[in-house]
Structure formats: C-alpha cells, structure tokens
Amino acid sequence: MPNTQVNRTVPPTIRAIDQVALPTIESLTLDNGLRVKLLNSGTQDVMKLELVVQAGRPFEQKRLASRTTIGLLKEGTTKRSSADLAELLDFYGASLSSPFSLDTGHLVLYSLTKHSEKLLPLFTEILTMPAFPEKELKAFVQRNQQRLKVDLSKEDIVAYRAISAYIFGSETPYGYNSTADMYAAIAREDILAHYQRNYLTDSSLLLVSGRVSDHFLRLMNQTLGQINLTSSPKMRGMTISNAPPESLHLPHEEGLQSAIRIGKRLFSRQHPDYPGMFVLNTILGGYFGSRLMANIREDKGYTYNIYSSLDPLKYDGYFYVGTEVGNAFVQPTIKEIYQEMNVLQQDLVDDEELDMVKNYLLGTFLMNLDGPFNAMDVYKSLVYNDLPSDYFEQLVDTVRYISAEKLRDLAQRHFQRESLWQVVVGSVADEVK
C-alpha cells in the first residue's frame, strides 16, 4: 500500500493564476420586454432572483425618497401584511431583502428552486402591489432617526458624511446627507410618486442565477413577464460642486480619537484610468498588506486600521483615505499619508511588491467568481454601469500586465496634494494643517 502521508514541513507549490474569466451569461427578454440575465449553474437546487431598478438618488424628486421606498417595498402588499409575508417566506425557507445603493434599488430573493411556483407569484406581488402602510412608514422614520442620532455621535461616520458632501456638494444627489428633519418630511405620497416613476420601467433588469429549469423560466414569464412596464424617467441634473479643496477640522464631542478622511472626486468605471487606479489604490491602502497599513499601523503604531477606498458610482466616483487615531497622533498620521502618496508619485513600485499585489487581486477575482451567485454579482456591476461585455477581461489584463511606470504616472495625476480634501473630526491637540 503506497505511503500517502503528507509532509507538513514542505509548503505547497505556489502557482501563477493562469485564467480568470466570467462564465457565460445568457440574455433573455420576457413578454413585456423585461430584460433578463441568466446564469444557470451550480450543484445545488437553489436560486437567486434579483430585480435591479434605476431608482436611486439621481432619480429622486424629494430627498430620501429612494431609500425610503426600497426600505418599505417588502413591508406589506395590498393583499398581505408584512407579518404575513415574513411568515410565508419563512415557511418556504426563503430570504427576501431590499438593498439600496446611491444609484439603484434592489429586490433580492434566495430560495430553493422547487418552491419557485409559490415564490415567483409572491415576488411579483411584492413588486407590483406594495401597500407602503403609514404604520410601517412611521416606524421606518423613527428607526432611522434614532440610528442617525447614534451615527452622529461617531467621529468616523461624521467624517465620511462631511467629505462626501464637500467632494460632491451638499446640495447634489451624491453629496447631500440625511437629517432627522428630512426623514420627518417624507410622506406616503412621496414614496408612491417615487415608486410610480421609477419602478416597473423598461430600464429594470432581472438577474437569475443558480439551478433553474425550463419550467422556472416559463413561470417567470407568466408572472414577472406580464407586468406592465413604463418608459424610464429622465434623471435629475447631476451637477457636481467644483469648489476648491480645503483642509477642515470639525470639532466633535470630547473623545480619545479623531477621524481622518483625505480624498477627492474621481470618476466612474467608464473612465480609462479606472483599471489602473484600481491597482494603485490596492497598493496604497486597499488590502491588509498595503503601504498605509505597513507604515502607519505596523511600523508607527498610530492606528488599528487605515485604508484607502476607490468608490465608483454610475455617474461619478471618488477616492479617499480613512482612519481613526488617537488625538495626539493626528498630525503625524496625516504627514505619513501624504508621504506614502508622494513616494508613489516619485518612485517605481518594485517588482516583488507589484507581483504580490497582482497575485492578490487575481486571487480576489477568482474568489469573487466562486459560484453562480458571486459571478452574477460581478456581472451585475458591469451591465448596470453600461460597460462593454469584455470589461472584466480588460480589468484582469490591466491587473496582470500594468507596469510600475504606468502606476507612477497615475499617482502623479491623481494624488496631487492640492487636489485633495482633508477632513478631521474630533478633538485634536494641535491645529490641523
């Protein structure tokens, strides 16, 4: 009998990642013109059904209408109360959620495929017959006012709200911040108006992933395919503030820490610099082995966590560095953040670090494509941002082949100190510079 014992003292062989590719996604159209993207895959008889609607802040007529509408969409229909819906979903072992982003609203159902005959009609009912009960609206407003009160006691959240308002402008869809009075001003009529304008339109997109049968597809057409769709409304103006960046200190209640945010307006995924900035941001502060972490956490010990984030939106985007530090370390931390950006502007990233980041990102891509649900999430970000079908492959190629010279050029263009907003929230020992 052969000896199959594994020698634990010998590490496994490290192999380069050869291929990273999205699986094939089918495109369908239901009787009413509703677009469907289908990934029929997986080993288990489970499925995910997600409707994406173009109903975020750029399409609001009243502030917070988008968030409130999606928040109340599953809180009862004209036939059933929210308790009845919850009981039915629980009986079939299904999960229903309604995530919200600045650009879109989502209605997401996870279920065993065998229960689709019961759950597809229920999903359609929730989508087409929401009741938006006054009682649920009042509870939603009270919950969010209370949550907002708690959030505004936290330096990190206040700093995030502040820098996004400064970058985009406090009167713009991407820049305004919620207030207790805004929530109090939301009426049921505002929700109904937002729903009627932005839901059940021909811009909606249905994403189906998991194991599904021909019977499921027919049933989907008999339910969701019979909804009357209207033409999509035009979004409101997206004028963005062009105010020159400033360095700001916002005093907060006495605390042991201050929150730092340094950032700027950038661009959406459609911008030609986005793929390269995706890699550059990772090097700076986008993963645990980043330069900000190695310097400010590991070497200096100023903070437990520091990161940089590249946040693309559909019509714009922004970049920022964020951390919370002891009040005595605010100035040294800010100095080191700018120093790391300056190094990227002046020096080439060495081959060893660049190879490590490339392998990390390629491995992350593989993880993000593990299973039909994850793969469809990747595809969703492409199709709803109007990106070409080969965009993911282009992004993979950029990660694989980008040069140190290209990264330095990007840092010189986008990390110029005079282009960056700086916000510090908290009680700091010295004047913030």
Secondary structure, 3 states (H helix, E strand, C coil): CCCCCCCCCCCCCCCCCCCCCCCCCEEEECCCCCEEEEEECCCCCEEEEEEEECCCHHHCCCCCHHHHHHHHCCCCECCCCHHHHHHHHHHCCCEEECCECCCCEEEEEEEEHHHHHHHHHHHHHHHHCECCCHHHHHHHHHHHHHHHHHHCCCHHHHHHHHHHHHHHCCCCCCCCCCCHHHHHHCCHHHHHHHHHHHCCECCCEEEEEECCCHHHHHHHHHHHHHCCCECCCCCCCCCCCCCCCCEEEECCCCCCEEEEEEEEECCCCCCCCHHHHHHHHHHHHHCCCCHHHHHHHHHCCCCCCEEEEEEECCCCEEEEEEEEEEHHHHHHHHHHHHHHHHHHHHCCCCHHHHHHHHHHHHHHHHHHCCCHHHHHHHHHHHHCCCCCCCHHHHHHHHHHHCCHHHHHHHHHHHCCHHHCEEEEECCCCCCCC
